[in-house]
Amino acid sequence: LKLKYYEEMDKRKKLHNIVQETKGNIRVFCRCRPLSKDEVSLGQKCVVDFDGSSDGDIVIANGGTTKKSFKFDRVFTPNDDQDIVYADASPLVTSVLDGYNVCIFAYGQTGTGKTFTMEGTESNRGVNYRTLEELFNIAEERKESVTYDLSVSVLEVYNEQIRDLLATSPSKKLEIKPNSEGQNHVPGLVEAKIENINEVWKVLQTGSNARAVGSNNVNEHSSRSHCMLCIMVRAKNLLTGECTSSKLWLVDLAGSERLAKTDVQGERLKEAQNINRSLSALGDVISSLATKSSHIPYRNSKLTHLLQDSLGGDSKALMFVQISPSDNDVSETLSSLNFASRVRRIELGPAKKQV
Ligand code: ADP
């Protein structure tokens, strides 16, 4: 049994090293959605050239006026399905079982497929469900050598307020506090224990449905809030007696688009400012990590404060930059790809932890 366990750990360690070899600790995967029927009927054209996609290259060529190349760790074309996307994220995701804190976030303009990638649909499930399913299955396989407690919280950050999406009654104001191990947590947040894989989709749907409550327009509301799933893993190694706890954040960020000037007033202005502030706070945290600054401004937004333990140090991060293929969206597409390229240049330092 011991031998089998160590063999497996060895295999996983090698896999981590492969994942680790890609430059820096923040990997960036770019995913482009297909042109929609409406876009096609409006005569919009695809401006994305995928010729180099198998090497992580993507070119935005807008009729010769703009031609810009970007390189990422992986480029997914509109033909790449949820299986292919998850397969590449999987080694990183499962490293949470080996004691790493992990963070995966989907960034991009509204309508580019952030929710499709993270949440997916019942028949075409995304990263969130697949992650829980795989963690659960590995936990089952390993149960004779390690016991894992898996639990999940689903929350939303809207206008700098945290809302518990699994709470059955409206919760009082939720704040971020350090726990006894010095990790951030949110006292009072519901933690749903995952004991049975059949419950997982239901729990995720409960969270997703709760986003709509109290908003007039579900799509608009979702595009202006960050939806955050936190998977807590408490492991006890039965062979060594060692206990570890780690967490994995799966984040569907608010839309990164800039507002049309005519839209900027009242409630929309407040929302836009909050989104801008938190997405720039994310950018600032990432740049401070890159320059190895002694002060990392995690506290400048709820989003970065929540992600603090999973962004930086020996944690592992993956960003999906989601883009539209349409010529109508070129300027937002370039802005997202520029941001993602900066993120990809970040090196966070070596990862060490091992159960
Ligand atoms: P966002 O969360 O970024 O606002 P959505 O996930 O809601 O975007 O996606 C917008 C629309 O595009 C949805 O109808 C979604 O089903 C569709 N879509 C996004 N990505 C893909 C994809 N890779 N393949 C097929 N349809 C997609």
Residues whose N, C-alpha, C, O or C-beta is under 5 A from the ligand:
A	BS01	ADP	C32 R33 P34 P78 D80 Q109 T110 G111 T112 G113 K114 T115 F116
